[in-house]
Amino acid sequence: MGKEIIIFLLDEWGHLDVMVELAKLLHLPGVSITILITRIFSVDNLHIDPYISRVSNAHPYLSFNRMPIVYPPSNSGSATLLDHFHLVIPHLKIYLSTSSARAIILDFFLSAALEVATEFNLPSYFFFPSSASNLSTAFLHLPALHDQLTASLNLKDHGDTPMQFPRTLCPIPASDMIRISGQTNETEAMIVQYKQLTQYAGIIVNSFQILEPFALESIAERNRDPRSALAPVYSVGPITTNDCQEIYSNDELQHESLAWLSGQPSKSVVFLCFGRRGSALPGEQIREIAVGLERSGGFLERTKLRGLVVKSWVPQVAVLGHPAVGGFVTHCGWNSALESIVAGVPMIAWPQQNEHMVNKNFLVEEAKLVVAMRGFKGGLVDSDEIEERVCWLMISRGGKDLRARVAAARDCGMAALRVGGSSFAAIAEIARDGTLPDLV
């Protein structure tokens, strides 16, 4: 019977593509990797199904197994999304009972599977898809912060007062912490998840040593104390997909956005994308964006030679990698931030929710690879601010310096993944010190 590593993940694009790249990095001779995909509710597989087919053809050592869709009961009431993930456990047990699995890597949202892995005596690795700064701040300090909140500490009274955290270099404004914590069932479910981190064989984070040295050191310092140690943390990034042909079909690579970009001068275009939830921006804000962009150099039909609006989906990796793109206005999702760094494209941060706030804080204040859009906390960002920020990024001396820092970060990230680099070494360490040495 062959030797198998299972990667257990959620059927969602932002999880799937990163986990596939992780699987490629972890591939060992004589070892098969099964990407086990679970589905909570029904999802749009318009891009996922063709992607799986292309990856399977290009990398025969990877196999994909899609589990049945599970639906929460109609009387689920106040159950959280994390509660719903427990519904996949019976399907996982059935799969593991006939598999040759030697280890399992769990998606961030599927920590409920830890109990099954323990039952089958399978060493488990927890994949954390966000920044090490988020891991350090939220995972190390959110439980204590939540206890303070339940003791009636009102963060709103502190406004933008920086909150200091032990062993964390970069303070976080109290108003930002409000967005990643609170007195809700969802938060309490997350706290339980955080407290399980001592039970894993390792925590895999999509970052690299030179990008986040202080966050990674704060975690390492905690791990030196056996009374508070987490599982070992392995930074293996930047994990992004550079092979656009593998991600996108030929038709998708003919997308109107790429055709339009090919007619623009080098580094002359600012790309705006707010992730899957960007469409939730109110109409008034979209109008302010339109006016600000038009003043700075292009928008809609009135300036169709200078601007392009795509109402649905674009091949983001290909767009960021296009030589015409010179800036990126982003919600600070970690995947998007790393894709921009790998492409060498400087960013304007416009965070929307949750962990985006910590990512923004790190990227602006510590890494200095991003400039923040002012005013986003107050609700409406006006057109004057949008115009000013875009112009600063594209034509000012400060913008040029920012571009140079991003290019340097890109080079460091690529070096980290090469033989002798920090991420390459972390992957080797998982195999050596984790549970995989006898897989080789």
C-alpha positions as CSV (number, residue, x, y, z in Angstrom):
1,M,0.0,0.0,0.0
2,G,1.3,3.4,-0.9
3,K,2.2,6.3,1.4
4,E,-0.2,9.2,1.5
5,I,-0.4,12.7,2.9
6,I,-3.9,14.2,3.1
7,I,-4.6,17.9,2.7
8,F,-8.2,18.5,4.0
9,L,-9.7,21.7,2.9
10,L,-12.8,23.8,2.2
11,D,-14.2,23.9,-1.3
12,E,-13.5,27.6,-1.8
13,W,-11.1,29.2,-4.3
14,G,-9.1,31.2,-1.8
15,H,-8.3,28.0,0.1
16,L,-7.9,25.6,-2.8
17,D,-5.2,27.3,-4.8
18,V,-2.9,28.0,-1.9
19,M,-3.3,24.4,-0.6
20,V,-2.4,23.0,-4.0
21,E,0.8,25.1,-4.1
22,L,1.6,23.8,-0.6
23,A,1.1,20.3,-1.8
24,K,3.6,20.8,-4.6
25,L,6.2,22.1,-2.1
26,L,5.6,19.1,0.2
27,H,5.8,16.5,-2.5
28,L,8.3,13.7,-1.7
29,P,9.5,10.8,-3.9
30,G,7.3,7.8,-3.5
31,V,4.6,9.7,-1.6
32,S,1.1,10.5,-3.0
33,I,-0.8,13.6,-1.9
34,T,-4.6,13.5,-1.7
35,I,-6.4,16.8,-1.6
36,L,-9.6,16.0,0.2
37,I,-12.2,18.7,-0.5
38,T,-15.3,19.1,1.7
39,R,-18.3,21.1,0.8
40,I,-20.4,23.1,3.2
41,F,-23.6,24.1,1.3
42,S,-23.4,24.2,-2.5
43,V,-20.7,26.5,-4.0
44,D,-20.1,27.9,-7.5
45,N,-17.5,25.6,-9.1
46,L,-17.3,27.5,-12.4
47,H,-13.6,28.0,-11.9
48,I,-12.8,25.3,-9.4
49,D,-13.7,22.2,-11.5
50,P,-11.6,23.2,-14.6
51,Y,-8.7,24.2,-12.3
52,I,-8.7,20.8,-10.6
53,S,-8.7,19.1,-14.0
54,R,-5.7,21.2,-15.2
55,V,-3.7,20.6,-12.0
56,S,-4.4,16.8,-12.0
57,N,-3.1,16.6,-15.6
58,A,0.0,18.6,-14.8
59,H,0.9,16.9,-11.5
60,P,-0.1,13.2,-11.5
61,Y,1.2,12.7,-7.9
62,L,-1.7,14.9,-6.7
63,S,-5.2,13.4,-6.5
64,F,-8.4,15.2,-5.7
65,N,-11.3,13.6,-3.8
66,R,-14.5,15.6,-3.4
67,M,-16.7,14.7,-0.4
68,P,-20.5,15.0,-0.5
69,I,-22.1,18.3,0.1
70,V,-23.3,18.7,3.7
71,Y,-26.2,21.0,4.7
72,P,-26.9,22.3,8.2
73,P,-30.2,21.2,9.7
74,S,-33.1,23.6,9.4
75,N,-33.2,24.1,13.1
76,S,-29.5,25.0,13.5
77,G,-30.5,28.3,15.2
78,S,-27.5,30.2,16.6
79,A,-25.0,27.6,15.4
80,T,-21.8,29.1,14.0
81,L,-20.1,28.4,10.7
82,L,-17.4,26.5,12.7
83,D,-20.2,24.3,14.2
84,H,-21.4,23.4,10.7
85,F,-18.0,22.1,9.8
86,H,-18.5,19.3,12.3
87,L,-21.0,17.9,9.9
88,V,-18.2,16.7,7.6
89,I,-16.7,14.4,10.3
90,P,-18.6,11.3,9.4
91,H,-17.5,11.6,5.7
92,L,-13.9,12.0,6.8
93,K,-14.0,9.0,9.1
94,I,-15.3,6.9,6.2
95,Y,-12.4,8.1,4.0
96,L,-9.7,7.5,6.6
97,S,-10.9,4.0,7.4
98,T,-9.7,2.8,3.9
99,S,-6.8,5.2,3.3
100,S,-3.1,4.7,3.7
101,A,-2.7,8.2,5.2
102,R,0.4,8.9,7.3
103,A,-0.3,12.6,8.1
104,I,-3.0,15.2,7.5
105,I,-2.8,18.9,7.0
106,L,-6.0,20.7,8.0
107,D,-7.5,23.8,6.5
108,F,-7.9,26.7,9.0
109,F,-11.7,26.2,9.1
110,L,-11.6,22.5,9.5
111,S,-10.0,22.1,12.9
112,A,-12.9,20.0,13.9
113,A,-11.2,17.2,12.1
114,L,-8.4,17.2,14.7
115,E,-10.4,14.8,16.9
116,V,-10.8,12.4,14.0
117,A,-7.1,12.6,13.2
118,T,-6.3,11.8,16.8
119,E,-8.7,8.9,16.7
120,F,-6.9,7.4,13.7
121,N,-3.5,8.2,15.3
122,L,-2.7,10.6,12.4
123,P,-0.3,13.5,13.1
124,S,-2.0,16.7,12.2
125,Y,-0.6,20.0,10.8
126,F,-2.7,23.2,11.0
127,F,-2.4,25.4,7.9
128,F,-2.8,29.1,8.8
129,P,-3.5,31.0,5.6
130,S,-2.9,34.5,6.9
131,S,0.2,36.4,8.1
132,A,2.4,35.4,11.0
133,S,1.5,38.8,12.5
134,N,-2.1,37.6,12.6
135,L,-1.0,34.3,14.1
136,S,1.0,36.2,16.7
137,T,-1.6,38.8,17.5
138,A,-4.9,37.0,17.3
139,F,-3.9,33.5,18.3
140,L,-1.6,34.5,21.1
141,H,-3.5,37.5,22.5
142,L,-7.2,37.3,21.3
143,P,-8.2,34.8,24.0
144,A,-7.0,37.1,26.8
145,L,-8.5,40.1,25.0
146,H,-11.8,38.3,24.8
147,D,-11.7,37.6,28.5
148,Q,-11.2,41.3,29.0
149,L,-14.1,42.1,26.8
150,T,-16.4,39.8,28.7
151,A,-15.3,41.6,31.8
152,S,-16.8,44.8,30.3
153,L,-13.7,46.4,28.9
154,N,-15.1,48.7,26.2
155,L,-12.6,49.1,23.4
156,K,-14.6,51.8,21.7
157,D,-13.7,54.1,24.6
158,H,-10.0,53.8,23.5
159,G,-10.5,54.9,19.9
160,D,-7.2,54.7,18.0
161,T,-5.1,54.3,21.2
162,P,-2.4,51.7,20.4
163,M,-2.8,48.5,22.2
164,Q,0.4,46.9,23.3
165,F,0.8,43.2,23.3
166,P,3.6,41.3,25.0
167,R,6.4,40.2,22.6
168,T,4.6,41.9,19.7
169,L,6.5,44.7,18.1
170,C,3.8,46.5,16.3
171,P,1.0,48.0,18.5
172,I,-2.6,47.7,17.1
173,P,-5.1,50.5,17.4
174,A,-8.1,49.6,19.7
175,S,-10.5,50.4,16.9
176,D,-8.8,47.8,14.7
177,M,-9.1,45.2,17.4
178,I,-12.8,45.8,17.6
179,R,-13.1,44.4,14.1
180,I,-11.3,41.1,14.9
181,S,-12.9,40.4,18.3
182,G,-16.2,40.7,20.1
183,Q,-18.7,39.0,22.4
184,T,-20.2,36.7,19.9
185,N,-20.7,32.9,19.5
186,E,-18.4,33.0,16.5
187,T,-15.6,34.6,18.5
188,E,-16.0,32.0,21.3
189,A,-15.8,29.2,18.7
190,M,-12.6,30.7,17.4
191,I,-11.2,30.9,20.9
192,V,-11.7,27.1,21.3
193,Q,-9.9,26.6,18.0
194,Y,-7.0,28.8,19.1
195,K,-6.6,26.8,22.3
196,Q,-6.2,23.6,20.3
197,L,-2.9,24.8,18.8
198,T,-0.9,22.9,21.3
199,Q,-2.3,19.6,20.0
200,Y,-0.9,19.8,16.5
201,A,2.4,18.4,15.2
202,G,3.0,21.8,13.6
203,I,1.5,25.0,12.4
204,I,2.2,26.0,8.8
205,V,2.0,29.7,8.0
206,N,2.1,31.3,4.6
207,S,4.9,33.8,5.2
208,F,8.7,34.0,5.2
209,Q,11.3,34.9,7.7
210,I,12.6,38.1,6.2
211,L,9.1,39.5,5.7
212,E,7.9,39.0,9.3
213,P,10.9,38.4,11.6
214,F,9.4,40.0,14.7
215,A,6.1,38.1,14.6
216,L,7.9,34.8,14.0
217,E,10.3,35.6,16.8
218,S,7.5,36.4,19.2
219,I,6.0,33.0,18.5
220,A,9.4,31.3,18.9
221,E,9.9,33.1,22.2
222,R,6.6,31.8,23.5
223,N,7.4,28.3,22.3
224,R,10.6,28.4,24.4
225,D,8.4,28.4,27.5
226,P,6.9,24.9,27.9
227,R,4.1,26.3,30.0
228,S,2.7,28.3,27.0
229,A,4.2,26.7,24.0
230,L,2.2,26.2,20.8
231,A,3.0,23.6,18.2
232,P,6.2,24.3,16.2
233,V,5.6,27.0,13.5
234,Y,6.9,26.6,10.0
235,S,6.9,29.6,7.7
236,V,6.9,28.2,4.1
237,G,5.9,31.2,2.0
238,P,5.3,33.1,-0.1
239,I,2.9,30.5,-1.4
240,T,1.3,31.9,-4.5
241,T,0.6,30.4,-8.0
242,N,2.9,31.9,-10.7
243,D,1.8,29.5,-13.5
244,C,-1.2,31.4,-14.9
245,Q,-1.7,28.8,-17.5
246,E,-2.3,26.3,-14.7
247,I,-4.7,28.5,-12.8
248,Y,-6.6,29.9,-15.7
249,S,-7.9,28.3,-18.9
250,N,-6.9,29.7,-22.3
251,D,-10.3,31.5,-22.5
252,E,-9.7,33.1,-19.1
253,L,-6.3,34.3,-20.2
254,Q,-8.0,36.1,-23.0
255,H,-10.0,38.0,-20.5
256,E,-11.0,41.6,-21.5
257,S,-8.9,43.0,-18.6
258,L,-5.7,41.5,-20.0
259,A,-6.4,42.6,-23.5
260,W,-7.0,46.1,-22.3
261,L,-3.9,46.1,-20.1
262,S,-1.8,45.2,-23.1
263,G,-2.6,48.5,-24.7
264,Q,-1.4,50.5,-21.7
265,P,2.1,51.8,-20.9
266,S,4.3,50.0,-18.4
267,K,3.4,50.5,-14.8
268,S,0.7,53.0,-15.6
269,V,-2.4,51.3,-14.3
270,V,-3.9,51.0,-10.8
271,F,-5.8,47.8,-10.1
272,L,-8.6,47.9,-7.6
273,C,-10.1,44.8,-6.1
274,F,-11.8,44.2,-2.7
275,G,-12.0,40.5,-2.7
276,R,-15.1,38.4,-2.9
277,R,-17.1,40.8,-0.7
278,G,-16.1,43.9,-2.6
279,S,-19.5,44.1,-4.2
280,A,-20.9,44.9,-0.8
281,L,-19.6,48.5,-1.0
282,P,-22.4,51.0,-0.9
283,G,-23.4,52.9,-4.0
284,E,-22.2,56.2,-2.6
285,Q,-18.8,54.8,-2.0
286,I,-18.6,53.4,-5.5
287,R,-19.4,56.8,-6.8
288,E,-16.6,58.4,-4.7
289,I,-14.2,55.8,-6.1
290,A,-15.3,56.6,-9.6
291,V,-14.7,60.3,-9.2
292,G,-11.4,59.9,-7.4
293,L,-10.1,57.6,-10.1
294,E,-11.3,59.8,-12.9
295,R,-9.4,62.7,-11.4
296,S,-6.3,60.7,-11.0
297,G,-6.3,59.3,-14.5
298,G,-9.3,57.2,-15.7
299,F,-12.7,55.7,-15.2
300,L,-15.7,54.2,-17.1
301,E,-17.0,55.3,-20.6
302,R,-16.0,58.9,-20.3
303,T,-12.4,57.8,-20.0
304,K,-12.6,54.4,-21.6
305,L,-9.1,54.7,-23.1
306,R,-7.7,55.2,-19.6
307,G,-9.9,53.0,-17.4
308,L,-11.7,49.7,-17.4
309,V,-14.5,48.4,-15.1
310,V,-15.1,44.7,-14.8
311,K,-18.3,43.9,-13.0
312,S,-17.6,40.3,-11.9
313,W,-14.4,38.2,-12.0
314,V,-10.9,38.9,-13.2
315,P,-7.8,36.6,-13.3
316,Q,-6.1,38.5,-10.5
317,V,-2.7,36.7,-10.6
318,A,-2.4,37.4,-14.3
319,V,-3.5,41.0,-13.9
320,L,-1.0,41.7,-11.1
321,G,1.7,40.1,-13.2
322,H,1.0,42.2,-16.2
323,P,3.7,44.8,-16.9
324,A,1.1,47.6,-17.3
325,V,0.0,47.3,-13.6
326,G,1.8,49.8,-11.3
327,G,-0.3,49.8,-8.2
328,F,-2.9,47.8,-6.4
329,V,-5.8,49.0,-4.1
330,T,-6.5,46.0,-1.9
331,H,-8.7,44.9,1.0
332,C,-5.5,43.4,2.5
333,G,-6.5,39.7,2.3
334,W,-3.3,37.9,2.8
335,N,-3.4,35.9,-0.5
336,S,-3.8,39.2,-2.4
337,A,-1.0,40.9,-0.4
338,L,1.4,38.1,-1.2
339,E,0.4,37.9,-4.8
340,S,1.1,41.6,-5.1
341,I,4.5,41.3,-3.4
342,V,5.5,38.4,-5.6
343,A,4.5,40.5,-8.6
344,G,6.5,43.5,-7.3
345,V,3.4,45.7,-7.2
346,P,3.0,48.3,-4.4
347,M,-0.3,48.5,-2.6
348,I,-2.8,51.0,-1.2
349,A,-4.5,49.4,1.8
350,W,-8.3,49.7,2.1
351,P,-9.2,46.9,4.7
352,Q,-12.8,45.7,4.9
353,Q,-13.1,43.4,7.9
354,N,-11.6,41.0,10.4
355,E,-8.0,40.0,9.9
356,H,-7.6,42.5,7.1
357,M,-7.0,45.1,9.9
358,V,-4.0,43.3,11.4
359,N,-2.6,42.6,7.9
360,K,-2.9,46.3,7.1
361,N,-1.3,47.3,10.3
362,F,1.7,45.0,9.7
363,L,2.1,45.9,6.0
364,V,1.9,49.7,6.6
365,E,3.7,50.1,10.0
366,E,6.2,47.3,10.2
367,A,6.9,46.0,6.7
368,K,6.4,49.4,5.1
369,L,5.3,47.8,1.8
370,V,1.9,49.5,1.7
371,V,0.4,53.0,2.2
372,A,-3.0,53.1,3.9
373,M,-6.1,54.8,2.5
374,R,-7.1,57.3,5.1
375,G,-10.7,57.6,6.2
376,F,-11.9,54.0,5.8
377,K,-12.7,53.7,9.5
378,G,-15.1,56.5,9.3
379,G,-17.3,54.9,6.7
380,L,-17.1,56.8,3.4
381,V,-13.7,57.5,1.8
382,D,-14.1,60.6,-0.3
383,S,-12.9,61.1,-3.8
384,D,-10.2,63.6,-2.8
385,E,-8.5,61.0,-0.6
386,I,-8.7,58.4,-3.4
387,E,-7.2,60.8,-5.9
388,E,-4.4,61.9,-3.6
389,R,-3.4,58.4,-2.6
390,V,-3.4,57.1,-6.2
391,C,-1.4,60.0,-7.4
392,W,1.1,59.6,-4.5
393,L,1.6,55.9,-5.3
394,M,2.0,56.4,-9.0
395,I,4.0,59.6,-9.5
396,S,5.6,60.8,-6.2
397,R,9.1,60.1,-4.9
398,G,7.5,58.3,-1.9
399,G,5.6,56.0,-4.3
400,K,8.8,55.2,-6.2
401,D,10.6,54.4,-2.9
402,L,7.7,52.1,-1.9
403,R,7.9,50.3,-5.3
404,A,11.6,49.7,-4.6
405,R,10.9,48.2,-1.2
406,V,8.2,45.9,-2.7
407,A,10.7,44.7,-5.4
408,A,13.2,44.0,-2.7
409,A,10.6,42.0,-0.7
410,R,9.8,40.0,-3.8
411,D,13.4,39.1,-4.3
412,C,13.6,38.0,-0.6
413,G,10.5,35.9,-1.0
414,M,11.8,34.1,-4.1
415,A,15.1,33.5,-2.3
416,A,13.3,32.0,0.7
417,L,11.9,29.3,-1.5
418,R,15.1,28.3,-3.2
419,V,17.5,25.7,-1.9
420,G,19.2,27.1,1.2
421,G,16.4,29.6,1.8
422,S,14.4,29.9,5.0
423,S,11.1,28.5,3.6
424,F,12.9,25.7,1.8
425,A,14.5,24.8,5.2
426,A,11.2,25.0,7.0
427,I,9.6,22.5,4.5
428,A,12.6,20.2,5.0
429,E,12.2,20.5,8.8
430,I,8.6,19.4,8.6
431,A,9.8,16.2,7.0
432,R,12.7,15.8,9.4
433,D,11.2,16.8,12.7
434,G,7.6,16.2,12.2
435,T,5.9,12.9,11.4
436,L,7.1,12.5,7.8
437,P,10.7,11.2,7.9
438,D,9.7,7.6,7.3
439,L,7.7,8.8,4.3
440,V,10.9,9.3,2.3
